[in-house]
Amino acid sequence: MKRFVKDMRRYLPYTKYAVKSGLKTEVASSHLSWLWWILDPILFMLVYWFIFMVIFGQKKEYFHIFVFVGLSMWNLFNKTLSGSVKIVANNRAVVTKVYIPKYFLILILLGQNLFKMAISFGIVVVMMIWSQVPISWNVLFVIPVLMDLLLLTFGISTIFAHFGVFFNDLKNLTNVGLRVLFYMSGIFYVISDRVNEAVATLLLRINPIGFLIDACRESLVYCHTPNYWLILLWFIVGVALSVIGIQTIYKNENNYVKVI
């Protein structure tokens, strides 16, 4: 714990700088620059809205916001986890020349994706105002839900980053697993509308990403109270996974340079 606190104080300024630098580099060669961070999620939302509202006749109220919230949260989890698998090897130039706790590479990636999600949620607010979506005190549940998402994403990513150093095929397996999880998480449909209530409840309990997306929608858009006991449970799981991931990296990071 002392080492973690010491490293956070020492390397956090570098992390902030690296996040800003990475975001600038990402749009440096684009004519639309940072506008792509707004256009990209909107275009994806329009595609799913057209397919499921127009073609399949989805009748869910505020469906455009429903999809946008799901995509925004999924993109943070998906891009961070998939990018973390080979993050040590992809940063070989840094890892082999200077010392930095390897989980900070994940924090940098997570910070970049968090910034993009913040932009997406800003768009969600505009959509809600435009669509005159009612607001209740349940909107406050969005804060612990997003905290759970960040903790789980970071914790799982640290573990995958460790094993990704030693198993080259993990990247391909992760991509397959993420595709399956995408369709299980109800990004563009209501899970309870596709399966019976018992199965839907089970899926939401064993799939934290699906549950958190559903909880965020329910509290933010539909003024419902999510299952706060599950929110607490996944918070504890997220903390535990983060601790395990950080300790695993501390224990093995000296071997990473030899492998890559």
PAPALUM-836229 format. One record per residue (C-alpha): chain; z, y, x. Coordinates in pm, whole numbers, plus 50000, padded with zeros to 5 digits. Layout:
PAPALUM-836229
R  chain      z      y      x
R      A      Z      Y      X
...
This chain:
PAPALUM-836229
R  chain      z      y      x
R      A  50000  50000  50000
R      A  50086  50240  50283
R      A  49754  50170  50449
R      A  49567  50231  50125
R      A  49741  50567  50065
R      A  49679  50670  50427
R      A  49311  50578  50407
R      A  49268  50761  50075
R      A  49403  51080  50230
R      A  49189  51039  50540
R      A  48855  50933  50391
R      A  48855  51094  50046
R      A  48696  51420  50174
R      A  48417  51214  50332
R      A  48375  51025  50005
R      A  48329  51349  49810
R      A  48076  51475  50063
R      A  47886  51145  50059
R      A  47869  51147  49679
R      A  47719  51496  49676
R      A  47482  51412  49960
R      A  47366  51092  49790
R      A  47298  51270  49463
R      A  47096  51541  49637
R      A  46896  51285  49834
R      A  46819  51088  49519
R      A  46631  51375  49357
R      A  46506  51549  49670
R      A  46150  51416  49638
R      A  46127  51462  49259
R      A  45958  51765  49104
R      A  46201  51757  48810
R      A  46499  51720  49044
R      A  46831  51685  48858
R      A  46658  51698  48520
R      A  46587  51326  48563
R      A  46961  51261  48522
R      A  46922  51400  48169
R      A  46576  51267  48087
R      A  46631  50911  48208
R      A  46908  50811  47963
R      A  46745  51006  47679
R      A  46414  50824  47726
R      A  46588  50485  47730
R      A  46782  50580  47416
R      A  46459  50682  47239
R      A  46294  50350  47327
R      A  46581  50145  47182
R      A  46614  50380  46884
R      A  46246  50336  46800
R      A  46253  49957  46841
R      A  46566  49892  46636
R      A  46552  50178  46384
R      A  46180  50186  46314
R      A  46059  49832  46389
R      A  46367  49622  46301
R      A  46510  49860  46042
R      A  46858  49900  46189
R      A  47072  50097  45940
R      A  47375  50174  46158
R      A  47505  50526  46102
R      A  47454  50761  46399
R      A  47256  50487  46569
R      A  47107  50721  46832
R      A  47459  50812  46949
R      A  47567  50449  46917
R      A  47293  50343  47162
R      A  47343  50637  47397
R      A  47716  50571  47443
R      A  47648  50203  47512
R      A  47371  50274  47762
R      A  47577  50537  47945
R      A  47873  50305  47998
R      A  47655  50005  48078
R      A  47454  50196  48340
R      A  47769  50287  48530
R      A  47888  49926  48536
R      A  47545  49772  48599
R      A  47429  50007  48875
R      A  47761  50003  49057
R      A  47804  49627  49049
R      A  47442  49541  49137
R      A  47444  49801  49416
R      A  47772  49674  49559
R      A  47658  49319  49632
R      A  47460  49419  49943
R      A  47627  49753  50004
R      A  47774  49656  50343
R      A  47441  49532  50481
R      A  47255  49830  50332
R      A  47492  50065  50518
R      A  47460  49877  50847
R      A  47399  50200  51041
R      A  47734  50342  50928
R      A  47934  50021  50935
R      A  47836  49925  51290
R      A  47897  50269  51445
R      A  48205  50418  51281
R      A  48502  50270  51102
R      A  48545  50333  50733
R      A  48723  50100  50490
R      A  48432  49923  50324
R      A  48557  49977  49971
R      A  48491  50348  50022
R      A  48121  50263  50017
R      A  48178  50136  49664
R      A  48378  50447  49573
R      A  48081  50658  49686
R      A  47841  50457  49471
R      A  48083  50464  49179
R      A  48125  50840  49217
R      A  47749  50894  49197
R      A  47719  50680  48885
R      A  48025  50845  48731
R      A  47861  51186  48775
R      A  47551  51060  48591
R      A  47764  50912  48313
R      A  47945  51245  48278
R      A  47608  51412  48220
R      A  47521  51147  47962
R      A  47849  51201  47778
R      A  47778  51573  47779
R      A  47456  51489  47597
R      A  47658  51269  47358
R      A  47875  51569  47269
R      A  47564  51777  47196
R      A  47426  51495  46979
R      A  47753  51468  46787
R      A  47759  51841  46718
R      A  47392  51836  46612
R      A  47448  51535  46384
R      A  47776  51679  46249
R      A  47975  51371  46343
R      A  48338  51399  46221
R      A  48610  51397  46488
R      A  48961  51252  46466
R      A  49258  51213  46700
R      A  49124  50868  46785
R      A  48883  51039  47022
R      A  49172  51048  47272
R      A  49134  50672  47318
R      A  48813  50749  47508
R      A  49023  50847  47811
R      A  49202  50511  47864
R      A  48882  50325  47772
R      A  48689  50501  48047
R      A  48977  50447  48290
R      A  48955  50075  48215
R      A  48580  50082  48274
R      A  48620  50252  48612
R      A  48898  50016  48727
R      A  48715  49702  48618
R      A  48390  49821  48771
R      A  48557  49906  49101
R      A  48765  49588  49113
R      A  48476  49352  49036
R      A  48246  49542  49273
R      A  48486  49512  49568
R      A  48502  49135  49521
R      A  48125  49103  49488
R      A  48075  49328  49793
R      A  48292  49093  49999
R      A  48110  48775  49898
R      A  47773  48951  49918
R      A  47818  48980  50294
R      A  47827  48602  50332
R      A  47600  48480  50051
R      A  47251  48627  50045
R      A  47164  48467  49710
R      A  47451  48640  49534
R      A  47229  48943  49464
R      A  46983  48735  49262
R      A  47260  48553  49078
R      A  47427  48883  48997
R      A  47108  49026  48850
R      A  47070  48722  48624
R      A  47433  48741  48516
R      A  47404  49113  48441
R      A  47100  49051  48220
R      A  47294  48795  48018
R      A  47596  49027  47997
R      A  47371  49313  47883
R      A  47259  49120  47576
R      A  47612  48996  47507
R      A  47765  49346  47514
R      A  47604  49489  47200
R      A  47436  49781  47375
R      A  47179  49825  47099
R      A  47326  49624  46811
R      A  47656  49568  46632
R      A  47792  49234  46751
R      A  47961  49160  46417
R      A  47625  49202  46240
R      A  47466  48923  46446
R      A  47743  48660  46444
R      A  48035  48579  46217
R      A  48360  48772  46251
R      A  48546  48501  46444
R      A  48273  48470  46708
R      A  48237  48849  46731
R      A  48612  48887  46789
R      A  48604  48618  47058
R      A  48306  48779  47235
R      A  48475  49119  47239
R      A  48797  48971  47376
R      A  48645  48772  47661
R      A  48380  49032  47752
R      A  48560  49346  47873
R      A  48242  49554  47900
R      A  48139  49471  47545
R      A  48491  49547  47422
R      A  48516  49880  47606
R      A  48175  49994  47482
R      A  48273  49899  47126
R      A  48613  50069  47159
R      A  48457  50388  47291
R      A  48208  50402  47004
R      A  48470  50328  46741
R      A  48708  50598  46863
R      A  48450  50862  46957
R      A  48184  50828  46687
R      A  48340  50644  46392
R      A  48701  50774  46397
R      A  48851  50424  46413
R      A  49152  50311  46613
R      A  49053  50054  46877
R      A  49271  49762  46981
R      A  49505  49947  47217
R      A  49672  49622  47327
R      A  49338  49500  47462
R      A  49287  49837  47628
R      A  49623  49791  47802
R      A  49541  49431  47893
R      A  49209  49522  48057
R      A  49378  49811  48238
R      A  49622  49562  48396
R      A  49333  49326  48478
R      A  49139  49616  48633
R      A  49433  49713  48853
R      A  49484  49351  48958
R      A  49116  49303  49045
R      A  49114  49630  49241
R      A  49421  49525  49442
R      A  49270  49183  49513
R      A  48938  49336  49614
R      A  49092  49596  49846
R      A  49321  49341  50012
R      A  49030  49100  50057
R      A  48820  49369  50223
R      A  49107  49478  50451
R      A  49159  49117  50556
R      A  48795  49036  50626
R      A  48615  49361  50710
R      A  48631  49300  51086
R      A  48406  48998  51031
R      A  48147  49193  50831
R      A  47989  49351  51139
R      A  47947  49010  51301
R      A  47771  48868  50995
R      A  47533  49156  50923
